[in-house]
């Protein structure tokens, strides 16, 4: 049976919440609160501002902003005029931002503060400060009735994720898939109308962004926590009255540390986790620090938003599981030849369902490899590159990846991305990354520079902190295979010898 929803477009989620309870608080940041009626009006205001600037159906609006209410208004405003929002973290380095700007060809770039001049040097696209866009929206005429997306297959978002290329990949997220994923996740997590979601994760991260949709479906409130201020984070969480906290392991560990030093109770009832493996020891420590809260483990990838969810505290009964496929979807496990494997056998996870996105932006070859047509049904299925197995009850157990993605300090990192950044440093003639463990990432370079110091400094200018290698070794030449490719096996042996 085809998927049918009363919510066709992303902004329909907000409109539904505003109809049900317009006076309920929808969103809070350091500047104050907006009700759902306020947020709906703010979205209409941003839609008018975008339309006045010539932004319409299918055009990209790239935002490089911190978490704030105006960014959420832009999300819903872009949806109303049929534009595609491309949210980018302010932490993205110019090395990657230049590529994203060139690939997406935005009709408009929206920034905040002094960032505008730096962006103008990287793109011919018009660049505007969010304060000016917000101001213009107050007097701009409403977009005409024909503005906006025409079908749910129109693209709502381009969300960037690190992968097996040298730059972040833009995942094409249509309205249909985005709305379905939100509704399916909502059926599992069941946020409540009186919930307060404390959001420290960036809205450029799909895990953070979808908190807005889950809140709209339930009528909950989202508190946009300011970046930085780690020492005051727990105090701000308590003051907000937070009941739900989405975390990645690093954030959970920080909260655990702070709560151990300051054990006063909080209102938190639920922690959710995805984005990296949440170890048994970390979960145990989090539960000890927040004894009234439960923990729900999830497994996902931007290419389909969410693969599976484990019911709250389900890990206590099923150690190692990352849950069952979200409602309305399915996961197969296949071998290298694409043959289905029975329960208990490890292979690649292949995801099917209405949440499978539409591929990668301007990357047809990569899209063809990962998003394939099922010859039996004709539907598009996602070959995740993630490996694991299913048990007899359909629960997933994740064991690792096949491609170049490695975990480093709790963050998924592409070794090709690091190598590309190293090769961008003047004087570097060859580069290869060897991963011998989560905290043992070594960059091997052939360079004309005096020592590795300039290489390390150059990487720091091009990559986020979590992606920086632990060591940098200089070589006269990198070992090659007979085919002329870097011999990573030999290189790994050499690196291992230097550690002894």
PyMOL commands that set and color helices and strands:
alter all, ss='L'
color gray80, all
select helices_A, chain A and resi 10-20+36-52+69-80+94-104+115-120+130-137+175-189+206-218+230-240+249-261+280-289+314-316+364-370+415-423+453-460+465-467+488-499
alter helices_A, ss='H'
color red, helices_A
select strands_A, chain A and resi 25-29+32-35+60-64+84-88+108-111+127-129+155-161+169-174+196-199+221-224+244-247+270-273+294-299+308-309+323-325+329-334+347-353+371-373+380-390+395-401+405-408+411-414+428-435+441-447+471-474
alter strands_A, ss='S'
color yellow, strands_A
deselect
rebuild
show_as cartoon
